[in-house]
């Protein structure tokens, strides 16, 4: 028997949450419905030993392949239940297989595809289930799944570019730290014994280095505890809403890095909104889920204000301009799109433009990061080398003139 956490509404309209025990998610859903609950969220309950800092999500790569495969099956006229069964047999990810099994069971009982996905929507990107629902209403499920696959692919490519650009500087940084640790931990103590045998006065750099290594060796437990606290406290703070807001605002203000994050958010906003509009999702509904897709609390608040203004009939361009978050070029493109009825095309142009600008910003960031890491490595290793060489030279001179 497995345990499932649920969030539901009772027959009287009050909110209810708890844990249901059942053999499968589908069985748990059926049991809650029999009790008169309207379930809005149902997911497996994780034990304390399996606690994760980040929420569980389907791997982006698996989701991309699933969307592409299902699009091909639907386009070929294969029924959804059979298509999902084939994909489930070939899926490597356990979570995806669990989701596909539950979705197939729901389809067999008469649910639509979007209704079958709803209990698992926390495992998908925020917009995914809404786009599938809109696709079912417009009869374009295969096209929408293909668009979703393409969007996820482009998002993965952007992330991989950032990761690959940072690999070389990070390798150099690790090597620099490792070199300093080896020299200070293993080499310097041997030289210290050699120096003391001559009763010589060591140069200042050598004394500084020896003092530092002695301090680390004597108080390493306290230093480790302090480092853990320095990491744990900010991680705990950013799990609160105010902490996330402060973190996201500070990141956007960091020189160079802030520009990279801004352009990444703008590119994702334009591309996702264009994809949702092409899928037939109404603009107000699309704007309602775009805030979470930015993964930035500051933009979530700004887009929530834009959504509210849109519902009051104020359009899109002017409320976006009032947030002071988006570049002027984006506002101008959206304004032209609203006036000419080509908003979808303008958003596509904007996503392509900011995608190219994002690549340039990433290259600029790494071009600044690499020299900084190399300079750090040179200074750290050079200081250790100077401390050792100056000590040997000082001892030689003292012995020579003794």
C-alpha positions as CSV (number, residue, x, y, z in Angstrom):
1,X,0.0,0.0,0.0
2,X,1.2,3.5,-0.9
3,X,0.4,6.8,0.7
4,X,-0.8,9.8,-1.4
5,X,-1.1,13.5,-0.3
6,X,-4.2,15.2,-1.5
7,X,-5.7,18.7,-1.6
8,X,-9.5,18.8,-2.2
9,X,-12.7,20.6,-1.6
10,X,-15.6,19.0,0.4
11,X,-19.3,19.0,-0.6
12,X,-19.8,22.1,1.6
13,X,-17.0,24.0,-0.2
14,X,-14.4,23.9,2.5
15,X,-10.7,23.1,1.7
16,X,-9.4,19.7,2.9
17,X,-6.0,18.2,2.8
18,X,-4.6,14.9,4.1
19,X,-3.1,11.5,3.3
20,X,-4.9,8.7,1.6
21,X,-3.7,5.1,1.6
22,X,-4.3,3.0,-1.6
23,X,-2.7,0.6,-4.0
24,X,-2.3,3.2,-6.7
25,X,-3.0,6.8,-7.4
26,X,-6.0,5.9,-9.4
27,X,-7.5,3.9,-6.5
28,X,-6.8,6.8,-4.2
29,X,-8.5,9.2,-6.5
30,X,-11.6,6.9,-6.7
31,X,-11.7,6.6,-2.9
32,X,-11.6,10.3,-2.4
33,X,-14.3,10.9,-5.0
34,X,-16.6,8.3,-3.3
35,X,-16.2,10.3,-0.1
36,X,-17.5,13.4,-1.8
37,X,-14.2,15.2,-2.3
38,X,-13.4,17.3,-5.4
39,X,-9.7,16.6,-5.7
40,X,-7.5,19.4,-7.1
41,X,-4.1,17.8,-6.2
42,X,-3.0,14.3,-5.6
43,X,0.6,13.0,-5.5
44,X,2.7,10.3,-3.8
45,X,3.7,11.1,-0.2
46,X,7.5,11.0,0.3
47,X,9.0,9.8,3.5
48,X,11.2,12.0,5.7
49,X,14.3,10.1,4.6
50,X,13.4,11.0,1.0
51,X,13.0,14.7,1.7
52,X,14.1,16.8,-1.2
53,X,14.9,20.5,-1.3
54,X,13.4,21.0,-4.7
55,X,10.0,19.8,-5.8
56,X,9.8,16.6,-7.8
57,X,9.4,17.2,-11.5
58,X,9.5,15.0,-14.6
59,X,13.0,15.3,-16.2
60,X,12.8,17.8,-19.0
61,X,14.5,15.4,-21.5
62,X,11.9,12.7,-20.8
63,X,9.1,15.2,-21.1
64,X,10.4,16.4,-24.4
65,X,10.6,12.9,-25.9
66,X,7.2,12.0,-24.5
67,X,5.6,15.0,-26.1
68,X,7.3,14.3,-29.4
69,X,6.4,10.6,-29.5
70,X,2.8,11.2,-28.5
71,X,2.4,13.9,-31.1
72,X,3.6,11.5,-33.8
73,X,1.2,8.8,-32.5
74,X,-1.8,11.1,-32.5
75,X,-1.0,12.5,-35.9
76,X,-0.8,8.9,-37.2
77,X,-4.4,8.3,-35.9
78,X,-3.4,5.8,-33.1
79,X,-5.7,6.0,-30.1
80,X,-4.3,7.7,-27.0
81,X,-4.6,4.7,-24.7
82,X,-2.6,2.5,-27.1
83,X,-0.1,5.2,-27.7
84,X,0.5,5.8,-24.0
85,X,0.9,2.1,-23.5
86,X,3.6,1.9,-26.1
87,X,5.4,4.9,-24.6
88,X,5.1,3.6,-21.1
89,X,6.8,0.3,-22.1
90,X,9.8,2.2,-23.6
91,X,10.1,4.9,-20.9
92,X,13.2,4.7,-18.7
93,X,12.0,7.1,-16.0
94,X,10.0,5.5,-13.2
95,X,8.0,8.7,-12.4
96,X,7.0,9.0,-16.1
97,X,5.9,5.3,-16.2
98,X,3.8,5.9,-13.1
99,X,2.2,8.9,-14.6
100,X,1.4,7.2,-17.9
101,X,-0.1,4.2,-16.1
102,X,-2.4,6.5,-14.1
103,X,-3.4,8.5,-17.2
104,X,-4.2,5.4,-19.1
105,X,-6.5,4.2,-16.3
106,X,-8.3,7.5,-16.2
107,X,-8.8,7.5,-20.0
108,X,-10.3,4.0,-19.8
109,X,-12.9,5.3,-17.3
110,X,-13.9,8.1,-19.7
111,X,-11.8,11.1,-18.7
112,X,-10.3,13.4,-21.3
113,X,-6.5,13.6,-21.6
114,X,-6.2,16.9,-19.8
115,X,-8.5,15.6,-17.0
116,X,-6.3,12.5,-16.7
117,X,-3.2,14.7,-16.4
118,X,-4.7,17.0,-13.8
119,X,-3.8,14.9,-10.7
120,X,-0.1,14.9,-11.9
121,X,0.1,18.6,-12.9
122,X,2.6,19.3,-10.2
123,X,5.1,17.1,-12.0
124,X,4.7,19.0,-15.2
125,X,5.5,22.6,-16.1
126,X,2.7,25.0,-14.9
127,X,1.5,25.6,-18.5
128,X,1.6,22.1,-19.8
129,X,-1.8,20.8,-18.7
130,X,-3.5,24.1,-19.6
131,X,-2.1,23.9,-23.2
132,X,-3.3,20.3,-23.5
133,X,-6.8,21.3,-22.4
134,X,-6.9,24.1,-25.0
135,X,-5.6,21.7,-27.7
136,X,-8.4,19.3,-27.0
137,X,-11.0,22.0,-27.3
138,X,-9.5,23.2,-30.7
139,X,-8.8,19.6,-32.0
140,X,-5.1,20.3,-32.4
141,X,-3.5,18.0,-29.9
142,X,-0.8,16.7,-32.2
143,X,0.3,20.2,-33.2
144,X,0.3,21.5,-29.6
145,X,2.3,18.5,-28.3
146,X,4.8,19.1,-31.2
147,X,5.0,22.8,-30.1
148,X,5.5,21.8,-26.5
149,X,8.3,19.4,-27.5
150,X,10.0,22.1,-29.5
151,X,9.7,24.6,-26.6
152,X,11.2,22.2,-24.0
153,X,14.0,21.3,-26.5
154,X,14.9,25.0,-26.9
155,X,14.8,25.5,-23.1
156,X,17.1,22.5,-22.6
157,X,19.5,23.8,-25.2
158,X,19.7,27.2,-23.5
159,X,20.4,25.5,-20.1
160,X,23.0,23.2,-21.6
161,X,24.8,26.2,-23.3
162,X,25.1,27.9,-19.9
163,X,26.3,24.7,-18.2
164,X,28.9,23.9,-20.9
165,X,30.2,27.5,-20.9
166,X,30.8,27.2,-17.1
167,X,32.5,23.8,-17.2
168,X,36.0,25.1,-18.1
169,X,36.2,27.9,-15.5
170,X,34.8,25.6,-12.8
171,X,37.4,23.0,-13.6
172,X,40.2,25.6,-13.3
173,X,38.7,26.8,-10.0
174,X,38.6,23.3,-8.5
175,X,42.2,22.7,-9.6
176,X,43.3,25.9,-8.1
177,X,41.7,25.1,-4.8
178,X,43.0,21.6,-4.9
179,X,46.6,22.8,-5.6
180,X,46.5,25.3,-2.7
181,X,45.1,22.6,-0.3
182,X,47.8,20.1,-1.3
183,X,50.7,22.6,-1.0
184,X,49.4,23.9,2.3
185,X,48.5,20.6,3.8
186,X,51.2,18.2,2.7
187,X,54.2,20.3,1.3
188,X,54.3,23.2,3.8
189,X,54.5,21.1,7.0
190,X,57.5,19.3,5.7
191,X,59.2,22.6,4.9
192,X,58.3,23.9,8.4
193,X,60.3,21.1,10.1
194,X,63.2,21.9,7.8
195,X,63.0,25.6,8.6
196,X,62.8,25.1,12.3
197,X,66.0,23.0,12.3
198,X,67.9,26.1,11.2
199,X,66.4,28.3,13.9
200,X,66.0,30.9,11.1
201,X,63.6,33.9,11.0
202,X,61.1,33.1,8.3
203,X,59.8,35.8,5.8
204,X,56.4,37.4,6.4
205,X,54.6,35.5,3.5
206,X,55.8,32.2,5.0
207,X,54.7,33.1,8.5
208,X,51.3,34.1,7.2
209,X,50.9,30.9,5.3
210,X,52.0,28.7,8.2
211,X,49.7,30.6,10.6
212,X,46.8,30.1,8.2
213,X,47.4,26.4,7.8
214,X,47.7,25.9,11.6
215,X,44.5,27.8,12.1
216,X,42.7,25.6,9.6
217,X,44.1,22.4,11.0
218,X,43.3,23.4,14.6
219,X,39.8,24.7,14.0
220,X,38.7,22.8,10.9
221,X,35.6,21.5,12.6
222,X,34.4,25.0,13.5
223,X,35.2,26.2,10.0
224,X,33.2,23.4,8.5
225,X,30.3,24.1,10.8
226,X,30.4,27.8,9.8
227,X,30.4,26.9,6.1
228,X,27.5,24.6,6.6
229,X,25.6,27.5,8.4
230,X,26.6,29.9,5.6
231,X,25.0,27.6,3.1
232,X,22.0,26.3,5.1
233,X,20.8,29.6,6.4
234,X,20.4,31.3,3.0
235,X,18.9,28.1,1.6
236,X,16.3,28.1,4.4
237,X,15.6,31.8,3.9
238,X,15.0,31.5,0.1
239,X,12.4,28.8,0.8
240,X,10.2,31.6,2.2
241,X,8.4,33.9,-0.1
242,X,10.1,37.0,1.1
243,X,13.5,35.3,0.9
244,X,12.9,34.2,-2.7
245,X,11.7,37.7,-3.6
246,X,14.9,39.3,-2.1
247,X,17.1,36.7,-3.8
248,X,15.5,37.1,-7.3
249,X,15.7,40.9,-7.0
250,X,19.4,40.9,-6.0
251,X,20.2,38.5,-8.8
252,X,18.7,40.8,-11.4
253,X,20.8,43.7,-10.1
254,X,24.1,41.9,-10.3
255,X,26.2,43.3,-13.2
256,X,26.4,41.1,-16.3
257,X,24.8,38.1,-14.5
258,X,21.6,40.1,-14.0
259,X,21.4,40.9,-17.7
260,X,21.8,37.2,-18.5
261,X,18.9,36.3,-16.2
262,X,16.8,39.1,-17.5
263,X,17.3,38.1,-21.2
264,X,16.6,34.4,-20.3
265,X,13.3,35.3,-18.6
266,X,12.2,37.6,-21.5
267,X,13.1,35.0,-24.1
268,X,11.2,32.3,-22.2
269,X,8.2,34.7,-21.7
270,X,8.0,35.6,-25.4
271,X,8.5,32.0,-26.7
272,X,6.0,30.4,-24.3
273,X,3.3,33.1,-24.8
274,X,3.7,32.7,-28.6
275,X,3.5,28.9,-28.2
276,X,0.4,29.1,-26.1
277,X,-1.4,31.5,-28.4
278,X,-0.6,29.3,-31.4
279,X,-2.1,26.4,-29.4
280,X,-5.3,28.4,-29.0
281,X,-5.0,29.2,-25.3
282,X,-6.9,32.5,-24.6
283,X,-4.5,35.4,-23.9
284,X,-5.9,36.1,-20.4
285,X,-5.6,32.5,-19.4
286,X,-2.1,32.2,-20.9
287,X,-1.0,35.3,-18.9
288,X,-2.4,33.7,-15.8
289,X,0.2,30.8,-15.8
290,X,3.2,32.6,-17.4
291,X,4.3,34.1,-14.1
292,X,5.3,30.7,-12.6
293,X,7.1,29.8,-15.9
294,X,9.5,32.7,-15.4
295,X,10.7,31.1,-12.1
296,X,11.3,34.6,-10.7
297,X,9.2,36.0,-7.9
298,X,9.7,39.6,-9.0
299,X,8.4,38.8,-12.5
300,X,5.6,36.7,-11.0
301,X,4.3,39.7,-9.1
302,X,4.7,41.9,-12.2
303,X,2.9,39.6,-14.5
304,X,0.1,39.1,-11.9
305,X,-0.4,42.9,-12.0
306,X,-0.4,42.7,-15.9
307,X,-3.0,39.9,-15.8
308,X,-5.2,41.9,-13.5
309,X,-4.9,45.0,-15.8
310,X,-5.8,42.8,-18.8
311,X,-8.9,41.5,-17.1
312,X,-9.9,45.2,-16.6
313,X,-9.5,45.8,-20.3
314,X,-6.3,47.7,-20.3
315,X,-4.5,45.6,-22.9
316,X,-1.0,44.1,-22.6
317,X,1.7,46.6,-23.6
318,X,0.8,49.4,-21.2
319,X,0.6,47.3,-18.1
320,X,3.8,45.5,-19.0
321,X,5.5,48.9,-19.4
322,X,4.3,50.0,-16.0
323,X,6.0,47.1,-14.3
324,X,9.5,48.5,-15.3
325,X,10.7,44.9,-15.7
326,X,10.7,44.3,-19.5
327,X,13.1,46.0,-22.0
328,X,11.6,48.7,-24.2
329,X,12.0,46.6,-27.3
330,X,9.7,43.9,-26.0
331,X,7.0,46.5,-25.1
332,X,7.3,48.0,-28.6
333,X,6.9,44.6,-30.3
334,X,3.9,43.8,-28.2
335,X,2.3,47.2,-28.8
336,X,2.8,46.7,-32.6
337,X,1.3,43.2,-32.3
338,X,-1.7,44.4,-30.5
339,X,-2.4,47.3,-32.9
340,X,-1.9,45.1,-36.1
341,X,-3.3,41.8,-34.8
342,X,0.1,40.1,-35.2
343,X,0.9,39.5,-31.6
344,X,1.8,35.9,-32.1
345,X,4.3,36.8,-34.9
346,X,5.8,39.7,-32.9
347,X,6.3,37.4,-29.9
348,X,8.1,34.9,-32.1
349,X,10.4,37.6,-33.4
350,X,11.1,38.8,-29.9
351,X,11.9,35.3,-28.7
352,X,14.4,34.7,-31.5
353,X,16.0,38.1,-31.0
354,X,16.4,37.7,-27.2
355,X,17.5,34.1,-27.7
356,X,20.5,35.4,-29.8
357,X,21.1,38.2,-27.3
358,X,21.1,35.6,-24.5
359,X,23.8,33.6,-26.2
360,X,25.9,36.8,-26.5
361,X,25.4,37.6,-22.9
362,X,26.4,34.1,-21.8
363,X,29.6,34.3,-23.9
364,X,30.3,37.7,-22.3
365,X,29.8,36.3,-18.8
366,X,32.1,33.4,-19.4
367,X,34.7,35.6,-21.0
368,X,34.8,37.6,-17.7
369,X,34.5,34.6,-15.5
370,X,37.4,32.7,-17.0
371,X,40.1,35.4,-16.5
372,X,38.9,36.0,-13.0
373,X,39.3,32.3,-12.1
374,X,42.7,32.1,-13.8
375,X,43.8,35.2,-11.9
376,X,42.6,33.7,-8.6
377,X,44.5,30.5,-9.4
378,X,47.6,32.4,-10.2
379,X,47.5,34.6,-7.1
380,X,46.7,31.6,-4.8
381,X,49.3,29.3,-6.2
382,X,51.8,32.1,-6.6
383,X,51.5,33.2,-3.0
384,X,52.2,29.7,-1.8
385,X,55.2,29.4,-4.2
386,X,56.6,32.8,-3.1
387,X,56.2,31.8,0.6
388,X,58.2,28.6,0.1
389,X,60.9,30.1,-2.2
390,X,61.4,33.2,-0.1
391,X,61.8,31.1,3.0
392,X,64.4,28.9,1.4
393,X,66.2,31.9,0.1
394,X,66.1,33.6,3.5
395,X,67.5,30.5,5.2
396,X,70.3,30.3,2.6
397,X,71.3,33.9,3.3
398,X,71.2,33.5,7.0
399,X,73.3,30.3,6.9
400,X,75.7,31.9,4.5
401,X,76.4,34.9,6.6
402,X,76.2,33.2,9.9
